[in-house]
Amino acid sequence: METIKVDLSEAREGKLSEFFESEIEYIWLKDDVEDAQLGGLNKIFFHEDKIFTLDIFGCKCIKIFDKAGMFLSKIRAFGEGPEKYLDFDDAIIVNNEVLLLGVYPPKLMWFSLDGEFLREEKLAKHVGSGIFSEEEKRYYFFKNVREPGSYFVESVNEVFKDTLKFFPYDEEGYYGNYPSRSSFMKNDGVYVGRPFNDTIMLLKSGLAIPKFIFDFEKYAQQLDELKKKSQDLSPPDLMNFINNKAKLYFLPFSWYITDSQLYSGFKFEKDFYNVFFNRKNQTPHVIEGRLKNDIDESFDPFSFSHHFRDDKTGFYLPGKTLFKDLQKKKAELGQEGFEEYVKGKGKNFAQVAFAAKDSENPVLIVYTVKK
């Protein structure tokens, strides 16, 4: 088990080059056709030469782009009846097919990588997020259960038999109300992170094995207090407590696991911290606030909200916002310095920012984790 000590007294400023390779990718998802226009994005992931973007609240669809950011196709089967859904919450790739999860009415739905409907299977109960282990040939599904005798994670084999269950619901526990689409991570195995739980588990060979534990020491938020406040406070007052007064606790939102590194973002009262754990030398790095972009000196990242693939992580900004950042850079450097910058280390940033300057569509800012 790997222990990650989060001692805020050791928090410091940090630089991107400490944790990421020396090239940043900028991918503008172009909005040159109507179907390519994107609203809120709940999940983005890469598969082979394609980029999949999930908008589960707006268009209730998945839009598919190539690696150059050109729109290819979409998955949208909104409606009632066979081959349709009224809602979905997640998607994964299994055997080069897109599997929709969190579907309502409860079922699993498969589509081709180009967006063509393939088949569906009705379910007795709703499932949330999921992941597939190629090594074990097993599915793992997460359910936000609230009934005694139920389990948060269930696993089945490729033919949906041989059910295994993990993490029983505890009536005395506190779970909050958070989406589960980021609960699973895949690296050298299947990992599951649960809200307010300081231990990340490895699911393997029918076992849930404690693998990473966060040691928050005196900075930990007591869950009994959080549970009581959730019962006693009005929603606005509870939100005020969470945003301004709550101590450290883990939520599976901004996090990833690679061979070399574990990352998670944390709030402590009003402040935000980026925690990087070097798995090779078992060293935690607690970074306060934004990381200084010393690679191409463009945008200083606040956190890393999307795990795109393997060792690729990052976030996105609207094209218009990215262009404004480029204009700020120009004002800071002056004309001569700016011309030198866009020909040198700021070339990739500047090219995409100019191209996307009138676009509301996102530019993906992609970092590669150091090995």
Protein Blocks (a to p, Z undefined) as FASTA:
>chain_A
ZZddddfklgccddfklmmcfbdcdddddfkbfklpccddfbdcdehjbccdddfklnop
addddfkopafbdcddededehiafbdfbdcdeehiacdehiacdddddddfkopafbdc
ddfbdcfdddddfklopacdddddfbehiafbdcddfkopaiacehiadfkbcebjadfk
lmpccffbccdddehiabdcddeehiacdfbdcdekjmbccfklmmmmmmmpcfklmmmm
mmmmpccddddfbgcddfkbccddddehjbccdddddfklopacddehjaddfknopacc
fbdcbcfbhjagcddddfklmmmmmmmmmmmnommlmmmmmmmmmmmmmmmmmmmmmpcb
dcdddddddZZ
